[in-house]
Amino acid sequence: MNTTHASRGLAAFALAALPLAVQAQGTSTSTSDEVVAETLNPLTVTATRAPRTADETLASVTVIDEAALRRQDPTDIIDLLRGQPGVDVSSNGDFGKTSSVYVRGTSSKSTLLMIDGIRLRSATAGGPAWQFLDPRQFGRVEVVRGPRGSLYGADAVGGVVQLFTPQGEGEPSPRISLGGGSFDTRRASASLSGSEGGTRYHLAASRLETDGYEIIEGEGDKGYDNTTGLVRLAHGFDNGAEVGVLALRARGNTEFVGGDTDFVQQVAGLYGELPVTDAWKSRLTLSEARDRTETAAYDSLFDTTTQTLRWENTVWFGPHELVAGAEYQEDDIAGSDSGSGTYAEESRDNVAVFAQALMDFSPVSLQAGLRHDDNEAFGEELTGHLALGYALDDRHTLRASYGTAYRAPTFNELYYPDLGYFAGNPDLEAETSATVELGMRGQYARFFWDLAAYETRVDDFIASTGSQNENIDEARIRGVELASGIDVEQWTLQAALTLIDTEDRETGNRLPRRASQSLRLDLDRELGDWSLGGSFIAQDDRFNDAANQEPLSGFGQVDLRAGWQFAPLWSARLSVDNVFDKEYATTEYFDGRDYLNAGRMAFLSVNFGQ
């Protein structure tokens, strides 16, 4: 399949459909328009740490709501993110295998993952273990593209992905789901949500088991299991104060060529929020995230925790808003053993202060942010962000922004035990970046489009020179993103087109494992008690290595899905992924063999609850 031609053709189709949506919106009722607007122009909090509709954020944002999560019913978060605007992924196969997420061409270590405001990552490896997160535990996903270092500190270079757990509301609402499918996959989940007397609650548990498939030909099936539990409680007082607690824990085992890994992923948080005055709200959050993996074949144990204390204040001045506060964070890897020895340093702390102003001088809006970090391991960093928006009319907004960010060196890069031929480098400096972006959004009753162009330059790029890591490389990334959505006459269409040009400035090569063109279409139709839908994802070729000597072919994949509400509160869902059994890979094994993604895969589930 020529994925380049397919991408261009489908992109043209998506663009051609836009005028039809604009015309169709004139026939909608105002009530239904309000409901649709919540989907096409949703409130987001990740871009500014304050509730803003998508067109008010002055940022490139993607929101995947609960309805979309239920329709697509993905096996893991990677399936959900693949092909979203500005997002690329690579993996060593499906079902709990090592995966990376590249937002706007930056590394997976340069994309910040948060769960309800709590940062989750491995302090040794740097990036989060995306593959161990069960999407059924989340009710919403927000993806912010572009630097957010002034708000979140280290690693928010390419952007931020935030997963939100459901909040209970109303009468007790139980949900149960049982299902199974290809590769002897079994899945079960249950949850209970509701509220009573100012207390909201959500309790959930899930289990996934699969025998897996041959991620490398001839190496046998590689299985995976994951058990996840979630508790979220919050209580609101009559004076507007609120306290809450969150605990999420996933544990299981994943097999790979040569062995298997036991893993634990967990986050826990406690917060209190107090309205000091009618125009001043203060919030204090204490949280901990843990990433633990143990691999007997390598005699290795990596157990990292990140503890954070954050104090944040929001003050309103008429239509303007000021957010300011301080943050203390400590990374700890005590007890970790690489299999070749322990680390010379086992902890580091970071102290930060930050401030952000959100100013509304309609039709002009202004956002400005500044943050100072002082890290025990690599020194001080100052990051900032400035965005300017102009509302041309009620439907169209222009925006321009400039932002800086940095990526913190990992414990592996700084302190990896000396192997005699390779060792960590404690003198590494943080990678730093600067990004300029221009964009425009059109927001209508039943249709939106968003176009953005940007350039990012990364200095002090951390790369291996053979015996250790050094700050040597510079990278330049340019891109264009087009996202659109239509909701009309029971049809829902989401489209995303991404064009990206990455370059290692010292070699002139493309950055590895990133496709330069990507297209995603999600189309769904409601038919009374039935629903039908499908997704199409097409990407062109990429290189597995920095030297650009190991090409990986592009691909196009079609996924289909159907749902049936066969009784009150009862439903069944059938999905068939990779319908045409396309064989493709986004990474290679060290000997040059492809890590294959799963072929055709069917899954059937029966569900009880709203």
LODRENFI-75687 format. One record per residue (C-alpha): residue number from 1; residue in three letters; x, y, z. Coordinates in steps of 0.05 Angstrom, whole numbers. Each point is the difference from the previous one (the first is absolute). Example, Ala and Ser with C-alpha at 12.3 -4.5 7.8 and 13.67 -1.06 7.14 Angstrom:
<nodes>
NODE  num  residuo      px      py      pz
NODE    1      ALA     246     -90     156
NODE    2      SER      27      69     -13
</nodes>
This chain:
<nodes>
NODE  num  residuo      px      py      pz
NODE    1      MET       0       0       0
NODE    2      ASN      26      70     -17
NODE    3      THR     -16      33      66
NODE    4      THR      24      68     -23
NODE    5      HIS     -52       2     -56
NODE    6      ALA     -52     -30      46
NODE    7      SER      13      53      52
NODE    8      ARG      -6      56     -50
NODE    9      GLY     -63     -28     -30
NODE   10      LEU     -35     -10      66
NODE   11      ALA      23      68      24
NODE   12      ALA     -31      31     -62
NODE   13      PHE     -64     -38      15
NODE   14      ALA      -1      26      72
NODE   15      LEU      11      71     -24
NODE   16      ALA     -54      -7     -53
NODE   17      ALA     -49     -21      53
NODE   18      LEU      10      62      42
NODE   19      PRO     -46      46     -41
NODE   20      LEU     -56     -52       6
NODE   21      ALA       6       3      75
NODE   22      VAL      -4      76       0
NODE   23      GLN     -62      -3     -43
NODE   24      ALA     -31     -55      43
NODE   25      GLN       7      39      64
NODE   26      GLY     -53      49     -22
NODE   27      THR     -54     -54       8
NODE   28      SER      17     -18      73
NODE   29      THR     -39      20      61
NODE   30      SER      31      44      53
NODE   31      THR      -6     -53      54
NODE   32      SER      35     -54     -41
NODE   33      ASP      52      52     -20
NODE   34      GLU      17      12      73
NODE   35      VAL      10     -75      12
NODE   36      VAL      44      -7     -61
NODE   37      ALA      41      61      19
NODE   38      GLU      22     -36      64
NODE   39      THR      33     -52     -45
NODE   40      LEU      27      44     -56
NODE   41      ASN      22      58      45
NODE   42      PRO      10     -33      68
NODE   43      LEU      26      30      64
NODE   44      THR      73     -19      13
NODE   45      VAL      47      13      59
NODE   46      THR      67     -28     -22
NODE   47      ALA      21      56     -47
NODE   48      THR      -7      56      51
NODE   49      ARG     -14     -35      67
NODE   50      ALA     -66      38      -1
NODE   51      PRO     -66     -19     -34
NODE   52      ARG      -2      26     -71
NODE   53      THR     -37     -22     -62
NODE   54      ALA      45     -27     -55
NODE   55      ASP      -4      65     -40
NODE   56      GLU      18      41      62
NODE   57      THR      63     -38      18
NODE   58      LEU      42      32     -56
NODE   59      ALA      32     -69      -7
NODE   60      SER      -6     -61     -43
NODE   61      VAL     -42     -49      40
NODE   62      THR     -35     -66     -11
NODE   63      VAL     -53     -26      48
NODE   64      ILE     -23     -72      -2
NODE   65      ASP     -63      -4      42
NODE   66      GLU     -35     -58      34
NODE   67      ALA     -47     -12     -58
NODE   68      ALA      59      -9     -48
NODE   69      LEU      35     -45      50
NODE   70      ARG     -61     -45       5
NODE   71      ARG     -10      -1     -76
NODE   72      GLN      72     -18     -16
NODE   73      ASP      10     -45      62
NODE   74      PRO      76      -4     -11
NODE   75      THR      43     -55      31
NODE   76      ASP      53      50      22
NODE   77      ILE      15      75       0
NODE   78      ILE      47      -7     -60
NODE   79      ASP     -58     -22     -45
NODE   80      LEU     -38      63      21
NODE   81      LEU      57      48     -13
NODE   82      ARG      26     -28     -66
NODE   83      GLY     -11      50     -56
NODE   84      GLN     -31      55      43
NODE   85      PRO      21      70     -23
NODE   86      GLY      75       8       9
NODE   87      VAL       6     -67      36
NODE   88      ASP      40     -61     -23
NODE   89      VAL      14     -65      36
NODE   90      SER      46     -59      -6
NODE   91      SER      -2     -67      37
NODE   92      ASN      34     -67       5
NODE   93      GLY     -66     -33     -14
NODE   94      ASP     -69       2      30
NODE   95      PHE     -25     -22      69
NODE   96      GLY      46      32      52
NODE   97      LYS      63       5     -42
NODE   98      THR      48      59       6
NODE   99      SER     -31      61     -33
NODE  100      SER      19      73     -14
NODE  101      VAL     -42      61     -14
NODE  102      TYR      29      57     -42
NODE  103      VAL     -38      66       4
NODE  104      ARG      21      48     -55
NODE  105      GLY      61     -42     -16
NODE  106      THR      33       6      68
NODE  107      SER      22     -62      38
NODE  108      SER     -45     -40      45
NODE  109      LYS      41      26      58
NODE  110      SER     -20      71     -22
NODE  111      THR     -75     -14       6
NODE  112      LEU     -29       9      69
NODE  113      LEU     -53     -50      24
NODE  114      MET     -46      18      57
NODE  115      ILE     -57     -35      34
NODE  116      ASP     -48      49      34
NODE  117      GLY      57      50       6
NODE  118      ILE      51     -51      26
NODE  119      ARG      63     -11     -42
NODE  120      LEU      15     -73     -17
NODE  121      ARG      66     -23     -29
NODE  122      SER      62     -43      13
NODE  123      ALA      55      43      30
NODE  124      THR      52     -50     -26
NODE  125      ALA     -25      -9     -72
NODE  126      GLY     -31      69      -5
NODE  127      GLY     -65     -14     -36
NODE  128      PRO     -65     -29      28
NODE  129      ALA     -21     -72     -11
NODE  130      TRP     -59      16     -45
NODE  131      GLN     -12     -73     -15
NODE  132      PHE     -21     -17      72
NODE  133      LEU     -59      49       4
NODE  134      ASP     -70     -28      -8
NODE  135      PRO     -43      50     -39
NODE  136      ARG     -63     -26      34
NODE  137      GLN      22      35      64
NODE  138      PHE      -5      69     -31
NODE  139      GLY     -58      43     -21
NODE  140      ARG      37      53     -39
NODE  141      VAL      66      13     -36
NODE  142      GLU      29      69     -15
NODE  143      VAL      60       9     -46
NODE  144      VAL      34      68      -1
NODE  145      ARG      51       9     -56
NODE  146      GLY      57      49      10
NODE  147      PRO      45      18      58
NODE  148      ARG     -30       7      70
NODE  149      GLY      64       5      41
NODE  150      SER     -23      65      32
NODE  151      LEU     -59     -38      31
NODE  152      TYR      26     -70      12
NODE  153      GLY      76       4       2
NODE  154      ALA      44     -54     -29
NODE  155      ASP     -17     -44     -60
NODE  156      ALA     -60      39     -27
NODE  157      VAL      39      16     -65
NODE  158      GLY     -45     -32     -53
NODE  159      GLY     -63       5      42
NODE  160      VAL     -41     -30      56
NODE  161      VAL     -47     -59       1
NODE  162      GLN     -47      -1      59
NODE  163      LEU     -46     -57      19
NODE  164      PHE     -60      15      44
NODE  165      THR     -36     -51      43
NODE  166      PRO     -76       4       5
NODE  167      GLN     -34      42      54
NODE  168      GLY     -61     -29      33
NODE  169      GLU     -66      38      -7
NODE  170      GLY     -72     -14      18
NODE  171      GLU     -31     -67      20
NODE  172      PRO      46     -61       7
NODE  173      SER      17     -24     -69
NODE  174      PRO      32     -69      -9
NODE  175      ARG      33     -24     -64
NODE  176      ILE      23     -70     -17
NODE  177      SER      34     -25     -63
NODE  178      LEU      22     -69     -22
NODE  179      GLY      33     -17     -66
NODE  180      GLY      49     -41     -39
NODE  181      GLY      30      -8     -69
NODE  182      SER      60     -16     -43
NODE  183      PHE      65     -27      29
NODE  184      ASP     -40     -31      57
NODE  185      THR     -11      70      29
NODE  186      ARG     -46       5      62
NODE  187      ARG     -22      65      31
NODE  188      ALA     -44      19      59
NODE  189      SER     -14      66      35
NODE  190      ALA     -48      29      52
NODE  191      SER     -12      69      29
NODE  192      LEU     -46      38      46
NODE  193      SER     -10      75      -3
NODE  194      GLY     -45      50      34
NODE  195      SER      -7      56      51
NODE  196      GLU     -34       9      67
NODE  197      GLY      -3      60      46
NODE  198      GLY      56      38     -34
NODE  199      THR      45     -61      -7
NODE  200      ARG      17     -27     -69
NODE  201      TYR      29     -69     -10
NODE  202      HIS      25     -45     -55
NODE  203      LEU      26     -71      12
NODE  204      ALA      24     -45     -56
NODE  205      ALA      39     -63     -15
NODE  206      SER      21     -35     -64
NODE  207      ARG      36     -62     -23
NODE  208      LEU      30     -16     -68
NODE  209      GLU      34     -65     -20
NODE  210      THR      25     -22     -68
NODE  211      ASP      44     -56     -27
NODE  212      GLY      25      51     -51
NODE  213      TYR      32     -14     -68
NODE  214      GLU      68      -4     -32
NODE  215      ILE      28      70       5
NODE  216      ILE      61     -27     -38
NODE  217      GLU      -9     -57     -48
NODE  218      GLY      23     -67      27
NODE  219      GLU       6      24      72
NODE  220      GLY     -67     -26      26
NODE  221      ASP     -60      37      29
NODE  222      LYS      14      53      52
NODE  223      GLY     -55       9      51
NODE  224      TYR     -22      56      46
NODE  225      ASP     -43      10      61
NODE  226      ASN     -22      62      37
NODE  227      THR     -41      11      63
NODE  228      THR     -19      71      16
NODE  229      GLY     -38      31      58
NODE  230      LEU     -23      73       9
NODE  231      VAL     -30      39      58
NODE  232      ARG     -19      73      -7
NODE  233      LEU     -37      39      56
NODE  234      ALA     -16      74       8
NODE  235      HIS     -41      39      50
NODE  236      GLY     -25      71     -10
NODE  237      PHE     -18      45      59
NODE  238      ASP     -53      54       4
NODE  239      ASN      52      55      -1
NODE  240      GLY      28     -24     -66
NODE  241      ALA      60     -37      29
NODE  242      GLU      15     -70     -27
NODE  243      VAL      45     -58      19
NODE  244      GLY      14     -61     -42
NODE  245      VAL      42     -63      -7
NODE  246      LEU      21     -42     -60
NODE  247      ALA      34     -69      -2
NODE  248      LEU      13     -40     -63
NODE  249      ARG      42     -63      -3
NODE  250      ALA      15     -46     -58
NODE  251      ARG      42     -63       5
NODE  252      GLY      13     -59     -45
NODE  253      ASN      50     -35     -46
NODE  254      THR      21       7     -72
NODE  255      GLU      41     -49     -40
NODE  256      PHE      53      19     -51
NODE  257      VAL      53     -35     -41
NODE  258      GLY      48     -28      51
NODE  259      GLY     -42       6      64
NODE  260      ASP     -56      36      36
NODE  261      THR      -9      61      44
NODE  262      ASP     -43      10      62
NODE  263      PHE     -25      71       5
NODE  264      VAL     -35      48      48
NODE  265      GLN     -27      68     -20
NODE  266      GLN     -35      43      52
NODE  267      VAL     -19      71      17
NODE  268      ALA     -28      26      65
NODE  269      GLY     -21      71      18
NODE  270      LEU     -33      41      54
NODE  271      TYR     -24      72     -11
NODE  272      GLY     -35      55      36
NODE  273      GLU     -31      62     -32
NODE  274      LEU     -23      62      37
NODE  275      PRO     -35      63     -26
NODE  276      VAL      39      53      40
NODE  277      THR     -44      55     -28
NODE  278      ASP     -52       5     -56
NODE  279      ALA      58      15     -48
NODE  280      TRP      55     -43      29
NODE  281      LYS       5     -76       1
NODE  282      SER      58     -39      31
NODE  283      ARG      16     -73     -11
NODE  284      LEU      51     -46      32
NODE  285      THR      16     -68     -30
NODE  286      LEU      45     -56      26
NODE  287      SER      12     -57     -48
NODE  288      GLU      44     -60     -14
NODE  289      ALA      11     -40     -64
NODE  290      ARG      36     -67      -4
NODE  291      ASP      28     -39     -59
NODE  292      ARG      29     -69      16
NODE  293      THR      25     -54     -47
NODE  294      GLU      37     -64      16
NODE  295      THR      31     -44     -54
NODE  296      ALA      29     -65      24
NODE  297      ALA      36     -15     -65
NODE  298      TYR      42      63       8
NODE  299      ASP       3      -4      76
NODE  300      SER     -26      72       0
NODE  301      LEU     -47      39      45
NODE  302      PHE     -20      72     -14
NODE  303      ASP     -43      30      55
NODE  304      THR     -10      75      -7
NODE  305      THR     -45      48      38
NODE  306      THR     -16      73     -10
NODE  307      GLN     -29      39      58
NODE  308      THR     -29      69     -12
NODE  309      LEU     -27      56      44
NODE  310      ARG     -34      55     -40
NODE  311      TRP     -32      64      25
NODE  312      GLU     -41      37     -51
NODE  313      ASN     -40      64       5
NODE  314      THR     -51      28     -49
NODE  315      VAL     -21      73       3
NODE  316      TRP     -53      33     -44
NODE  317      PHE       0      74     -20
NODE  318      GLY     -64       9     -39
NODE  319      PRO      10     -38     -65
NODE  320      HIS      74     -12      15
NODE  321      GLU      31     -58      38
NODE  322      LEU      66      -9      36
NODE  323      VAL      29     -68      19
NODE  324      ALA      61      -2      45
NODE  325      GLY      33     -49      47
NODE  326      ALA      59     -44      19
NODE  327      GLU      18     -73      -7
NODE  328      TYR      48     -48      34
NODE  329      GLN      16     -66     -33
NODE  330      GLU      46     -58      19
NODE  331      ASP      20     -59     -44
NODE  332      ASP      24     -63      36
NODE  333      ILE      27     -64     -30
NODE  334      ALA      25     -34      65
NODE  335      GLY       4     -75      -9
NODE  336      SER       5       3     -76
NODE  337      ASP      52     -47     -31
NODE  338      SER      16       0     -74
NODE  339      GLY      27     -71       2
NODE  340      SER      69      30      -8
NODE  341      GLY       1      37      66
NODE  342      THR     -36      54      39
NODE  343      TYR      -1      75     -14
NODE  344      ALA      51      50      27
NODE  345      GLU     -58      47      18
NODE  346      GLU     -68     -24      21
NODE  347      SER     -40      64      10
NODE  348      ARG      -6      72     -23
NODE  349      ASP     -47      57      16
NODE  350      ASN     -29      58     -39
NODE  351      VAL     -28      66      27
NODE  352      ALA     -42      45     -45
NODE  353      VAL     -41      63       0
NODE  354      PHE     -47      19     -56
NODE  355      ALA     -51      52     -22
NODE  356      GLN     -48       7     -58
NODE  357      ALA     -46      57     -21
NODE  358      LEU     -62     -11     -44
NODE  359      MET     -23      67     -25
NODE  360      ASP     -64      14     -39
NODE  361      PHE      -4      66     -38
NODE  362      SER     -53     -23     -49
NODE  363      PRO      10      -9     -58
NODE  364      VAL      74      -7      21
NODE  365      SER      22     -51      51
NODE  366      LEU      69      -8      30
NODE  367      GLN      34     -57      39
NODE  368      ALA      68       6      33
NODE  369      GLY      35     -49      46
NODE  370      LEU      67      -7      34
NODE  371      ARG      31     -55      42
NODE  372      HIS      67      -8      36
NODE  373      ASP      26     -70      17
NODE  374      ASP      60     -15      44
NODE  375      ASN      21     -74      -7
NODE  376      GLU      50     -33      45
NODE  377      ALA      29     -42     -57
NODE  378      PHE       6      48     -59
NODE  379      GLY      -9      71      25
NODE  380      GLU     -50      56     -15
NODE  381      GLU     -48       8     -59
NODE  382      LEU     -45      59     -18
NODE  383      THR     -58     -14     -47
NODE  384      GLY     -54      47     -27
NODE  385      HIS     -60       3     -45
NODE  386      LEU     -35      57     -37
NODE  387      ALA     -63      -8     -42
NODE  388      LEU     -42      52     -36
NODE  389      GLY     -70     -12     -27
NODE  390      TYR     -46      42     -43
NODE  391      ALA     -73     -15     -12
NODE  392      LEU     -16      18     -72
NODE  393      ASP     -74     -11      15
NODE  394      ASP     -43     -47      42
NODE  395      ARG      26     -61     -37
NODE  396      HIS      72      11     -20
NODE  397      THR      61      12      44
NODE  398      LEU      72      13     -19
NODE  399      ARG      56     -18      47
NODE  400      ALA      76       6       5
NODE  401      SER      45     -26      55
NODE  402      TYR      72      -8      21
NODE  403      GLY      22     -47      55
NODE  404      THR      61     -32      30
NODE  405      ALA       8     -66      36
NODE  406      TYR      53     -50      23
NODE  407      ARG      10     -75       9
NODE  408      ALA      34     -23      63
NODE  409      PRO      55     -52      -8
NODE  410      THR     -22     -67      28
NODE  411      PHE      34     -40      54
NODE  412      ASN      23     -49     -54
NODE  413      GLU      32      57     -40
NODE  414      LEU      32      30      61
NODE  415      TYR      19     -58      45
NODE  416      TYR      -6     -67     -36
NODE  417      PRO      50     -49      31
NODE  418      ASP      67      -5     -35
NODE  419      LEU       1     -61     -45
NODE  420      GLY      73      10     -20
NODE  421      TYR     -22      22     -70
NODE  422      PHE     -59      45      18
NODE  423      ALA     -19      43      60
NODE  424      GLY     -46      57      19
NODE  425      ASN      25      72      -5
NODE  426      PRO     -14      41      63
NODE  427      ASP      22      64     -37
NODE  428      LEU     -58      -1     -49
NODE  429      GLU     -42      63      -7
NODE  430      ALA     -74       1     -14
NODE  431      GLU     -25       3     -72
NODE  432      THR     -32      68     -14
NODE  433      SER     -50      19     -54
NODE  434      ALA     -35      59     -31
NODE  435      THR     -64      -4     -41
NODE  436      VAL     -38      50     -42
NODE  437      GLU     -71     -15     -23
NODE  438      LEU     -53      33     -43
NODE  439      GLY     -71     -26      -2
NODE  440      MET     -72      13     -17
NODE  441      ARG     -64     -33      23
NODE  442      GLY     -70       1     -28
NODE  443      GLN     -54     -18      49
NODE  444      TYR     -72     -10     -23
NODE  445      ALA     -62     -31      30
NODE  446      ARG      12     -70     -28
NODE  447      PHE      69       4     -30
NODE  448      PHE      70      25      15
NODE  449      TRP      68       3     -33
NODE  450      ASP      68      17      28
NODE  451      LEU      63      14     -40
NODE  452      ALA      68       9      31
NODE  453      ALA      72       8     -25
NODE  454      TYR      60      -1      46
NODE  455      GLU      76      -6       5
NODE  456      THR      38     -28      60
NODE  457      ARG      75       2      10
NODE  458      VAL      32     -43      54
NODE  459      ASP      70      16      25
NODE  460      ASP      48     -43      42
NODE  461      PHE     -34     -62     -29
NODE  462      ILE      21     -60      42
NODE  463      ALA      28     -57     -42
NODE  464      SER      47     -58       8
NODE  465      THR      71       8     -26
NODE  466      GLY      18     -72      13
NODE  467      SER      30      -1      69
NODE  468      GLN     -50      47      33
NODE  469      ASN     -53      53     -13
NODE  470      GLU      20      71     -20
NODE  471      ASN     -35      66     -15
NODE  472      ILE      19       4     -73
NODE  473      ASP     -59       0     -47
NODE  474      GLU     -49      53     -22
NODE  475      ALA     -68     -18     -29
NODE  476      ARG     -48      41     -42
NODE  477      ILE     -73     -21      -8
NODE  478      ARG     -51      34     -46
NODE  479      GLY     -71     -21      -8
NODE  480      VAL     -71      15     -23
NODE  481      GLU     -62     -28      33
NODE  482      LEU     -73       1     -23
NODE  483      ALA     -55     -26      46
NODE  484      SER     -74       3     -13
NODE  485      GLY     -65     -28      29
NODE  486      ILE     -71      -6     -25
NODE  487      ASP     -63     -22      38
NODE  488      VAL     -63       2     -42
NODE  489      GLU     -62     -45     -10
NODE  490      GLN      27     -55      46
NODE  491      TRP      66       0     -37
NODE  492      THR      65      15      37
NODE  493      LEU      65      10     -39
NODE  494      GLN      68      18      28
NODE  495      ALA      59      11     -47
NODE  496      ALA      73      15      12
NODE  497      LEU      56      12     -50
NODE  498      THR      72       9      23
NODE  499      LEU      60      19     -43
NODE  500      ILE      67       3      36
NODE  501      ASP      73      11     -19
NODE  502      THR      52     -21      52
NODE  503      GLU      74      10      -7
NODE  504      ASP      62     -16      40
NODE  505      ARG      39      64     -15
NODE  506      GLU      68     -33       5
NODE  507      THR     -13     -58     -48
NODE  508      GLY     -59      26     -41
NODE  509      ASN     -37     -65      15
NODE  510      ARG     -73      -8      21
NODE  511      LEU     -12     -15      73
NODE  512      PRO     -14     -75       7
NODE  513      ARG     -67     -34       5
NODE  514      ARG     -41      61     -20
NODE  515      ALA     -45      -1     -61
NODE  516      SER       0      64     -40
NODE  517      GLN     -73      -5     -23
NODE  518      SER     -59     -26      39
NODE  519      LEU     -75      -1     -10
NODE  520      ARG     -55     -24      47
NODE  521      LEU     -75      -2     -13
NODE  522      ASP     -52     -22      52
NODE  523      LEU     -71      -7     -27
NODE  524      ASP     -60     -23      41
NODE  525      ARG     -75      -5     -11
NODE  526      GLU     -57      -8      50
NODE  527      LEU     -58     -43     -25
NODE  528      GLY     -50      -4      57
NODE  529      ASP      21     -59      43
NODE  530      TRP      59     -12     -46
NODE  531      SER      65      37     -13
NODE  532      LEU      50     -11     -55
NODE  533      GLY      69      30      -9
NODE  534      GLY      71      -7     -23
NODE  535      SER      69      31       0
NODE  536      PHE      51       6     -55
NODE  537      ILE      73      15      16
NODE  538      ALA      53      10     -53
NODE  539      GLN      73      17      10
NODE  540      ASP      59       3     -47
NODE  541      ASP      69     -31      11
NODE  542      ARG      49      13      57
NODE  543      PHE      70     -21      20
NODE  544      ASN      15     -45      59
NODE  545      ASP      69      30      12
NODE  546      ALA      32      68       6
NODE  547      ALA      46     -15     -59
NODE  548      ASN     -61     -10     -45
NODE  549      GLN      25     -68     -25
NODE  550      GLU     -58     -42      25
NODE  551      PRO     -65      21     -36
NODE  552      LEU     -68     -22      24
NODE  553      SER     -57       1     -51
NODE  554      GLY     -63      42       8
NODE  555      PHE     -68     -31      11
NODE  556      GLY     -74      10      -2
NODE  557      GLN     -46     -33      51
NODE  558      VAL     -76      -5       3
NODE  559      ASP     -37     -14      65
NODE  560      LEU     -75     -13       3
NODE  561      ARG     -48      -1      59
NODE  562      ALA     -74     -11      15
NODE  563      GLY     -44       7      62
NODE  564      TRP     -69     -25      17
NODE  565      GLN     -43      24      59
NODE  566      PHE     -41     -65       5
NODE  567      ALA     -35      16      66
NODE  568      PRO      -4      57      51
NODE  569      LEU      70       9      29
NODE  570      TRP      26     -60     -41
NODE  571      SER      43       6     -62
NODE  572      ALA      49     -40     -42
NODE  573      ARG      59      25     -39
NODE  574      LEU      40     -33     -56
NODE  575      SER      65      28     -27
NODE  576      VAL      45     -26     -55
NODE  577      ASP      67      35      -3
NODE  578      ASN      47      -3     -59
NODE  579      VAL     -56     -28     -43
NODE  580      PHE      44     -13     -61
NODE  581      ASP      53     -35      43
NODE  582      LYS      54      50     -19
NODE  583      GLU      70     -21      23
NODE  584      TYR      42      59      23
NODE  585      ALA      53      21      51
NODE  586      THR      21      65      32
NODE  587      THR      63     -27      33
NODE  588      GLU      52     -55     -10
NODE  589      TYR      34     -51      44
NODE  590      PHE      75      10      10
NODE  591      ASP      16     -52     -54
NODE  592      GLY     -42      36     -53
NODE  593      ARG     -64     -42       4
NODE  594      ASP     -65      39       4
NODE  595      TYR     -41       7      64
NODE  596      LEU     -68     -16     -32
NODE  597      ASN     -65      31      21
NODE  598      ALA     -59     -46       8
NODE  599      GLY     -37     -22     -62
NODE  600      ARG     -76      -4      -6
NODE  601      MET     -30       0      70
NODE  602      ALA     -73      -8      20
NODE  603      PHE     -29      15      69
NODE  604      LEU     -71      -9      27
NODE  605      SER     -25      28      66
NODE  606      VAL     -65       2      39
NODE  607      ASN     -12      60      44
NODE  608      PHE     -48      19      56
NODE  609      GLY     -11      72      23
NODE  610      GLN      -9      69     -29
</nodes>
